[in-house]
Amino acid sequence: MRRNGGFTLIEVLVALMIFSLTAVVMGAAYLNVLNSYEVAQRSNENDGDVDFARSLLLTISDLPTAQSGSEFDDGDRHVKWTADIETTNTTDLFTVTFTCVITDPKAPNKTVTESFMLVRPTWSDPTERSTLRSNAASRIALFQGKQAQ
C-alpha cells in the first residue's frame, strides 16, 4: 500500500493539543506580567507618599512636633506618619524610627517603617548638648594624651 503525503488525524490532534497547552501557558505568563506591573505601579505611588512624609519630618525644627507626626491625603489615599526619636551619645545626633501608614480604599493598608540617624541641632536640649560636648572634649584630650585618666 502506498501512503499519501498528508497527516493522520492523531498527528493533527497531538499538534493541536501542544498548541493549546502552549497558548494556556503563554496566556498565564502574560497575566502575571500585567499583575506585576500593577503591583509595581502601586508600590511606586506608595514610595512617593513615604518620601513626601519623610520630607515633612525633615522640615520640622521642633522635637515634640516631629515626634507627634502628621497626616495628609493624597487623592484617595490617607497617609499618617509618626517618628520615634531618641538621643544618642553624640551631640545633635538622633536615632529616628519613622513609621508611615498608608490607607488606600483600593488596596490593603501598607505600613512602612524606616530607621535612620539624623543630625538636628534644633532638637537638642541645650543642657544635654553642653554635657555631651564636654564629655567629647575630655575623651579627645585623653586620646591625645593631654589629660591623665
TAWOZI-V409209 format. One record per pair of residues at least 24 apart in sequence whose C-alpha atoms are under 7 Angstrom apart, sorted by sequence separation. I is the first residue (numbers start at 1). J is the second residue. D is the distance in whole Angstrom. If there is no record, write none. Layout:
# TAWOZI-V409209
i j d
I J D
I J D
This chain:
# TAWOZI-V409209
i j d
78 102 6
79 103 6
93 117 7
94 118 5
77 102 7
78 103 5
93 118 6
94 119 6
77 103 6
78 104 7
93 119 5
77 104 5
92 119 6
93 120 6
53 81 7
76 104 6
92 120 5
92 121 5
92 124 6
91 129 6
91 132 6
90 132 7
91 133 6
89 132 7
50 100 7
62 122 7
63 123 5
61 122 6
62 123 6
61 123 7
